[in-house]
Amino acid sequence: QVQLAESGGGLVQPGGSLRLSCTASGFTFSDYAVRWYRQAPGKERELVAGMSSAGYVRTYADSVQGRFTISRDNAKKTVYLQMNSLKPDDTAVYYCNVVRSQSSYWGQGTQVTVSS
């Protein structure tokens, strides 16, 4: 059974940091590119960061460039999103996504709230 289990969300003050994790099971994780999306209330889901299956290519949204870092550990079947210098505008539900050809799987989402 395919599963993506996210963790690490929570409440943090502006300027703080969080690290999200997403652990996969039920498929060959290393064959898939990984992505983090987020969706704020009343807004469309947006791509935050992505990484190729081998980890050589990383992409970021302009809004998080220089503050967020995506990484993966294929041995642990886990993708991470390190988020630094968080801003109130980063408040959203964050979702991990894996994709390969016609296959795509999603996590259940984890809430990140940035507020003083």
Buried (B, 14 or more C-beta within 10 A) or exposed (E): EEEBBBEBBEEBEEEBEBBBBBBBEEBEBEEBBBBBBBBBEEEEBEEBBBBEBEBEEEEBBEEBEEBBBBBBEBEEBBBBBBBBEBBEEBBBBBBBBBBEEEEEBBBEBBEBBBEE
